Amino acid sequence: MSSHAQRSTSLRNEASPLNNIEALVRELFERACRDDSFDDLKRRAAFNRQDAGHLRHWIRAAQAAAGAPRRT
C-alpha cells in the first residue's frame, strides 16, 4: 500500500465517528419527521435559534443512542 493510500485511509477513519453520528441523526430525524428533511433542518439552523436548538437535540440524541462521548 502506498503512503498516500495509507494517509487517506487514516483520514477517513478519523472522520468516520462524526460521519456515523450525522448518518444516525439523519436516519432518526427523517424517520420521526416525515414531512421535513435533515438537510432542510441544517440549513434553517444556520439562521434560526429554535432550529439550531432542534439540531443540537437530535445530535445529542444520536450520540446517546450510539454511546458516543458528547462534544460541547
Summary of the structure (lengths in Angstrom):
residues: 72
radius of gyration: 15.0
end to end distance: 37.2
largest distance: 47.8
contacts: 152
relative contact order: 0.12
helix: 78%
strand: 0%
